[in-house]
Amino acid sequence: MTPLLTATSLAITAIGVYALACWVVPFGRCQRCKGTGTRTALLTKRLKPCRRCKSSGRRLRYGRRAYNYFARIHADAQTAHRARERSIR
């Protein structure tokens, strides 16, 4: 195998594994609070709820967010297409 073919197959495999992870486990750990749901305040060192994840400790993965976006676009296009076909008849 050539190095280019090996690198390409490795990249495709990595993308496939990430897509499977986004499908099976759509939520990942929040990077700001490290999954705890709380953060320490800068000056007082007091625990405060994490604003990024809304104290859940989980965030939607970027791949899943992209999938949801494109699925919503597709659903909206299908709805518009069906409405247009109904108005023609």
GIHUVEN-V265669 format. One record per residue. RES is the residue in three letters. SS is DSSP state (H for helix, E for strand, C for the rest). NEAR is the number of other C-alpha atoms within 10 Angstrom. Layout:
res:ss:near
RES:SS:NEAR
RES:SS:NEAR
This chain:
res:ss:near
MET:C:5
THR:C:6
PRO:H:8
LEU:H:9
LEU:H:10
THR:H:11
ALA:H:11
THR:H:11
SER:H:12
LEU:H:12
ALA:H:12
ILE:H:12
THR:H:12
ALA:H:12
ILE:H:13
GLY:H:12
VAL:H:12
TYR:H:15
ALA:H:16
LEU:H:14
ALA:H:16
CYS:H:19
TRP:H:14
VAL:H:10
VAL:C:12
PRO:C:17
PHE:E:17
GLY:E:15
ARG:E:17
CYS:C:21
GLN:C:13
ARG:C:15
CYS:C:20
LYS:C:13
GLY:C:18
THR:C:17
GLY:C:21
THR:E:20
ARG:E:18
THR:E:13
ALA:C:11
LEU:C:8
LEU:C:6
THR:C:7
LYS:C:9
ARG:C:10
LEU:E:12
LYS:E:12
PRO:E:17
CYS:C:20
ARG:C:13
ARG:C:15
CYS:C:20
LYS:C:13
SER:C:17
SER:C:17
GLY:C:21
ARG:E:20
ARG:E:17
LEU:E:15
ARG:C:19
TYR:H:13
GLY:H:17
ARG:H:20
ARG:H:15
ALA:H:11
TYR:H:15
ASN:H:12
TYR:H:11
PHE:H:12
ALA:H:12
ARG:H:12
ILE:H:12
HIS:H:12
ALA:H:11
ASP:H:12
ALA:H:12
GLN:H:12
THR:H:12
ALA:H:12
HIS:H:11
ARG:H:11
ALA:H:11
ARG:H:11
GLU:H:10
ARG:H:9
SER:H:7
ILE:H:6
ARG:C:5
